[in-house]
């Protein structure tokens, strides 16, 4: 039997797939020096949350240490274990989330209101990364449509735009362009108003019964389960409703690889690898390899396919 290596677990061009983009910026040498700190945890001081527990037992949860230790959060480094290490002292209280733009009722939520303004519930969702790996995560939060309803969108509101915190003194990838993977910050993402209003679209403030760890996007992040993970922007400070579609971060950096919609689609491959199957992050170690077929819209086709009626999903990837 062939002895497995790390490259058998995840092909190098997928596991470090966005490093090829980093290389285009001449940053590969710096990226190569970043530490591998897989599965580190810094969650002991996180507060427990009060929420309605999910009754969904059909999906097997990914172990908590994998969810908190295997992350893409380039603001805190490009390796999977770097966010858990470099975000350990990230301060999220005080915090303000500003909602404005094409709304009748702009408002601001402070740190405590993120957990109390709307009733919290657990949502167990599949999570699919564009790098062809997947998890199942028990998020805690509230539907984005509840927040938008409070803001009262105007008839001009066609898109919902999200901005992450910009704080170079706290966030090393924003202070050091090389460390942050050559990305222009703050990180920006967006949804159509129909996507944002869908009942599956979640604003998450916790997972596994506790407030979000910093490396998972504390204190509040977006979760859109039928899209690739890079759409689920972390550590959000501003939500702006807009009449025009913005250029999102990865779409601006590599538009041939990362489109605006980013719907999980096994029939549309990434330019450098297939999306037909995915590597499951499970209870085993790095050498525990399980692959499964990728589901259309990550398994949420019945709920969300109508949002894209008449849209060519090969062109609008």
N, C-alpha and C positions, 0 to 999 in steps of 0.2 A: 504494500500500500504506500502511495506517495505521501511523504511527510509534508504537512501543510505549513505554509509560511504566511506572513501577514498579507502578502500579495495575493494569496489564494482567497483570503477572506474578502478583501475588497481590492479590485484592480486599482493600480496607482492612479490611472487617469480619471477614475471616478472618486476614490476616497479623497484625493487632493485635486479634484477637478477644477475648482476655481483658481488653483495655483497657476494654471496655464494662462489665465487672464492676468494674474499677478505678474507672471513672467513677461507679459507684453509690456508691463510698466517698468521692467528692469528690476523687479523686486524679489526675484527667486532666491537670491543668496540670503537675503534677510529672512524670508519665510522659512528657509531650510533650517535656520538656527533656532526657531521657536520650539519650546519644549512640548513633548507629548505627555499630557497629564490626565490620561483617560480615567473617567469615572470618579474623579475627585468630588467630594461633597462638602458643602459648607451650608448646611441647612438646619443646624441644631437650634439656632435662635429664632427661627421663623415662627410667627404666631399662628395658632390654630384658628380656623375660620368656621363660622356658622353658616350652613348652607343646606339646601335640600339635596339629599343623596340620590344618585342615579339608581334606577332599578334595572338598568341594562347590564346583563351578565353574559351577553353573547360574545363579547370580545375578551381575549386574554390580555391583561395589562402588561405593559413593559415594566420590568423592575424599576423602582424609583431611582436607584443609583445610576442606572443607565440614562434615564430621562434627565437627571440633573448633572450628569457628568459627560454626556456626549452631545455637544451642542455646536451649532453654527451661530456665532454672534461676533462678527468680525471686529466690532469696536473693541473687543477684549482679546483679539488674537485670532489667527486663522486656523489653528489646530483645534481638534474636537475637545481636548481637555483644557485648552487655554482659558475659555470664559470662566469656568469654575474656579480657576486659580486667580486670574487677574481681576475678577469682579467681586472678590470676597469682601472688599471694603467699600463697595459702591453704596452710597447713601441715597435712600429713596424717600426719606421722611425728613423734611417737608417735600411735598410734590404738588404740582398743579397740572391739571389736564384742562386745556382751553378748547372750547367748541365754538366755532364761529363760521364766517363766510355767508353763504346763501341760506341764512336761517332767520326766523323772526325772533328767536329767543336765545341769543348767545349767552353762554354761562361758563363758569369755571368750577371744577371739582377739586377739592383739596385731598390730601392723602387719606384722611379718615372717610371722606365721602365716597371714595372709590370702592369701599367695602360696605357702605351703608345706604347709599342713595337708591340702589336697586336690590331687590332680593337676590341672593346668590344661589346658584344651583350647580350641581356637578353634571358635566357632559363628558361621556367617554367616547372619544373620537379616534379614528385612525389618523395618523400623521405621516405624510409621505414627502420625503425630501427629493428635490430635483436630482440629487446625486444617486438616486435609486436605492435608498435604504428607507426603512419604515419603522414606526413605533405605534403603540396604542397608549393614549395618555388620558388620565382622568382629570380634565381641566375643571376649574371652579370659576364661575363668573356670571355674567348676565348678557342677554341678547343685545347686540349693538342697536337693533331697531328701537329698543326702549330708550336708549340715550338720544337717538335721533328724534324720536317722537317728542321728547322734552324740548329739544332745540327747535322743532317745527320748521322743517325745510321749506324753502320757497319753491315756486314752480320752476325756477332756473337751476335748481340743484340737480345735476346730472351725475356727479362723481363725488366720492368721499375720499379725501386726501389725509394721510396720516404722516406725522413727523415724529421722529425719535428725539430724545434729549440730546442737545449739543452742549457738552461740558468737558472740554479738553483736559481740564485739571483733574477730573475724576476718571476720564475714559481714555486709556492710553492709545487706542487706535485712532482717536480723533486728534490727539496731540501729535502723534508721530505717524505721518502719512505712510511710511513703510510698514510699520507694525500693523496698521489697520487695513492692509491689503490693497492700498492704492485707491480706496473708495473715497468719493467726495461726500462728506457728512454735512448736515444730518441726513440719516437714512430716510428716504421717502417712499411710501407705497400708496396705492389707491385702489378703490373698487368702484364699480358702477353703483348708482343708487339702488338698483334692483338687487345686486349682490349684497350690498350692505344691509338692506332691509330684510333679507332672508332670515328665517328663524334659526338656521344652523350657524349663522355668523355670530361669533362670541367675542366679547371683551373679557379676557381672563385675568383674574387677580390671584389665582392660586392653582395648586395641583396637589394631589395626594393629601388633601385635607388641610393643607397649610398655605400660607401666603407664598407667592412665587419666589423662588431663589433668584438672586440677581442675574445669574447666567441664563435663566429662562425668560428674562424680560421684565423683571420687577420694576415698578409695582403693578403695571398694567400693560397688556399686550393684546394684539389681535389674533384670533384663531379662525381660519377659514378652511374647514376640513377637506373640501373637495379640490383645493388648490395646492400646488407645491409649497413647501414650507417657507420659502423666502418671501412669500406674500404676507405671512403672518408676522408683521413688524412688531418689534419689542420696545419696551420702555417708552411709551408714547406720551408726549406732552402737548400735542396739538392735533385737532381734527378740524379740517376745513372743508365745507361743502362748496363745490365749484361747478360752474357751468361748463368749463373746458377740462379736457383730460390732461393731466400732468405727465411729464416724463418721470417714471419711477427710477429708483437707483440702479437696479441691475439692468433694466431696459436701456438706460442711458449708457451704461458701461459696456454692454455686449448685446445689442438688440437682436442679433442673429441667433442668440442662444437663450435669452430670457425675455419672453414677451410680456405684454401687459396683462393678459388674462391668466396665464400660467395654470390652466386647468390640468389636473392629472389625466393623462390620456395615453394608454398603452400603444395606441396606433401612431402616435407622433413622437419619433425619437428625438432625443437631444442630438445635436450635430456630431457628438463624439461618442455616444453610446446609446444602446437600446433602452427604452422605457417599458418594454413589454413585461419585465419582471423586476422584483425588488428584493433586497437583502433585509431580512427581519432582524432587528436588534432585540435579542431575547435574553433569557436568563443565563446562557452560557458565556464563556469568555470570548475573546477575539477570534479564537479558532473554532467557535461553534457557528457553523454556517448553515443558514436555512434560507431558501429562496422561495418565493411564491409569485404567482401571476399578479400583475398590476391590474386593478379594477378601474373601469371607466369612472371618471370623477371620484376616484378613490373609494368607490363603493356607495356613493351618494347620488348615483345617476337618477334614480326615481324621483328624488327630492329636488334636484337642481337643473336637470337637462332642459327644462322649459325656459330657463333664463337665456338660453343660447339658440332658440329656434331661429332658423334662417341664417345663422352665423357659420361661416366656414371655419371649423376649428383647426384646420391645417394651416390656414393663412393667419388666423387670429389665435395664435398659440399662447 
